[in-house]
Every structure is written in structure tokens, then in C-alpha cells.
Amino acid sequence: MPTSKTLPKGTSEMKKPILASLFVIAIALTPAPAAGQGQYLPYYQPPVVKGGPVPRLPDGHPDLQGYYGPRFNQSIYDIEDHPVARPGIPAGKGAIVDPPDGKIPYQPEALAKARDLGKNHVYDEPEAHCFMSGVPHSAYQQFGFQIVQPPGYFLILFEYAHSFRTIPTDNRPHIPADIKMFMGDSVGHWEGDTLVVDTTNQNGRTWFDMVGNFTTPNIHVVERITPIDSNAVSYEATIEDSTLYTRPWKIAGAWQRRPDDKDYQQMEFACIEGNQDLEHYVEGVGGTAKKVR
């Protein structure tokens, strides 16, 4: 159920955006997909369409510009493998490829906190309050995004919360460590056709998913963004935080170009930062009882 759509040129129709605070209701009311369906409703994943050779910019680097959607299994619900369904969270596979068991290598106290957040504090999910997703969560945020590549930069413009990442590709130093932001400070450089992005300075107020896998301001993320063909991009991210984890861990997935790339438009996403209007959460995850007419 994407919040954007393709509109005929010249059309002024506005979409009705889905508020982030409706995520859990949408999940709870959505049936599991049929086998082989290729996406996990209500979140759209572009179909895999084999592309041609990777186009090039004048400077010789890959030209990835256009509109994409993520293909990261069901990690938007839970970044870990989660074979057993829970209230509002259907069973599925996450995005973790290392460790091989698909689980975050938490230290014991951090694991206990994550489980408590998921069980007792789902109301605190940052995206339910319309906060930005952070890195790497924004890479598999379910609403689409646009890549733009002006000289010396790699820009990612997300529909969700109208957030964006401005990534210089000159490997410059990071900003001072005492400056903290939801999306952090990202600095990139090219290694052949792979854009390597180093992100620090996040504020520790984001989660990886909807079930309490949280972050701290100490998180350090290194992403590797590599084109597969003209329609698909391989994405990997290694996450480090010595205050939470026993070792670094890695996620992987793909960005797939939308089949309607040429006519697609990102439009208004009416989600106001700090939203407190969550009473329409279902009771099983902290909502109030609903009146039955």
C-alpha cells in the first residue's frame, strides 16, 4: 500500500497519505500474502525486472538516478528473522546476513532492553511519532525514494517524513562528534562502482524496526551501495556499537527501480513530527478499546 502513485502528466489529484501512526493497524488488518506473491502487504516492493548495462555519469561513476523501492524481506516489521507471528507482526524473514542465525548480537543488558521495548513500549516506536528513520533503517523504509546525483554528491530523497540524505562523495572528515541528528552525518567515497558511505553522529532515538530493536548515539554504520544492472542496486550495511553488541553485524538487501520510474511522483506525506495521536493503535499493542457501532 504505497503512499505514492503514478499520475498522468498534468493531473493535479493528490493522494491520501498513510500516517505513520496507522502502521500497526494496517499490519494487524492485513492478511498474509499468497505464496510467491513477491511482496509482504501492506508494503509495496517493486517487482524484479532485469535491467541493462549500468548507465554512467559524465565523471564515469554509475548513474543510479531515479525512483526506487526496497526489497529487504519483511525487515520493516522486524530486522531479525522472526518465524513466529506476534500481535501486529506477521512471521517473516529479516535482513541480517551476519551472524548467520539472523539475530542481532546483543550484549545481555541490551537484549533485555530491546525485548522490553517490543513487549511493553511499542507506543514509543519512533516512526509512530513521525520521527525520521535513521541509518540504516531508511534504506528499507517502506515508502519509496528518489536518488539524485549532482556533481560530488549522492542524494536520497525519501517520501516518508520528507526526510533526505545529502552524502558528499569526497571522503571529507565528519562533523564534530557532539552534533547529533536523526539521520547522522554521512560521508561517501567511490571504490570502483561501489559507493561506500560512513555514517556517524546519529542521535540514538531511532529503532531498526517496529519491535524495539533500538539504537544509541554510538552507532557507526558503513554502507556499500553497488549497482547490479540499470534497474537494481545491491545494498549492504555493517553496524557497530560496542555499548550494545558483542561484535559488528551486517544486513543486506536490494533497491529495485520502480517500473513506473519515468512517470512516478513523490507527493505529500502528512505525518507531523512528535505525533501523539496513537489512540487508534489496536488494543494488543497499547491502544484503547474501540466503540462498536
TAVENQUI-V175834 format. One record per pair of residues at least 12 apart in sequence whose C-alpha atoms are under 6 Angstrom apart, sorted by the first residue. I is the first residue (numbers start at 0). J is the second residue. If there is no record, write none. Layout:
I;J + I;J
This chain:
0;41 + 0;42 + 0;43 + 1;43 + 2;16 + 3;265 + 5;262 + 5;263 + 16;268 + 18;270 + 19;127 + 20;127 + 20;277 + 23;87 + 24;280 + 26;87 + 27;87 + 42;141 + 44;68 + 44;70 + 45;68 + 45;255 + 45;257 + 50;228 + 50;229 + 50;230 + 51;228 + 51;229 + 52;228 + 52;229 + 53;228 + 53;229 + 64;146 + 64;147 + 65;145 + 65;146 + 66;144 + 66;145 + 66;256 + 66;257 + 66;260 + 67;143 + 67;144 + 67;255 + 67;256 + 67;257 + 68;143 + 68;254 + 68;255 + 69;139 + 69;254 + 70;252 + 70;253 + 70;254 + 71;94 + 71;252 + 72;92 + 72;93 + 73;91 + 73;92 + 73;93 + 74;93 + 74;94 + 75;208 + 76;208 + 76;209 + 77;208 + 78;93 + 78;94 + 79;93 + 79;101 + 79;102 + 80;92 + 80;93 + 80;101 + 94;250 + 94;251 + 95;249 + 95;250 + 96;249 + 96;250 + 97;248 + 97;249 + 104;244 + 104;245 + 105;243 + 105;244 + 106;243 + 106;244 + 106;245 + 109;243 + 113;211 + 113;212 + 116;211 + 117;210 + 117;211 + 125;205 + 128;273 + 128;274 + 129;270 + 129;271 + 129;272 + 130;272 + 133;181 + 133;182 + 136;207 + 142;158 + 142;159 + 143;158 + 144;156 + 144;157 + 144;158 + 151;167 + 151;168 + 152;166 + 152;167 + 152;168 + 153;166 + 154;166 + 166;185 + 166;186 + 167;186 + 167;187 + 168;187 + 168;188 + 169;188 + 170;186 + 170;187 + 170;188 + 179;200 + 179;201 + 179;202 + 180;201 + 180;202 + 181;201 + 181;202 + 182;201 + 183;199 + 183;200 + 183;201 + 184;198 + 184;199 + 184;200 + 185;197 + 185;198 + 193;224 + 193;225 + 194;223 + 194;224 + 195;222 + 195;223 + 196;221 + 196;222 + 197;220 + 197;221 + 198;219 + 198;220 + 199;219 + 201;216 + 202;216 + 203;215 + 203;216 + 217;240 + 218;239 + 218;240 + 219;238 + 219;239 + 220;237 + 220;238 + 221;236 + 221;237 + 222;235 + 222;236 + 223;235 + 230;255 + 230;256 + 231;254 + 231;255 + 232;253 + 232;254 + 233;253 + 234;251 + 234;252 + 234;253 + 235;250 + 235;251 + 236;249 + 236;250 + 237;249
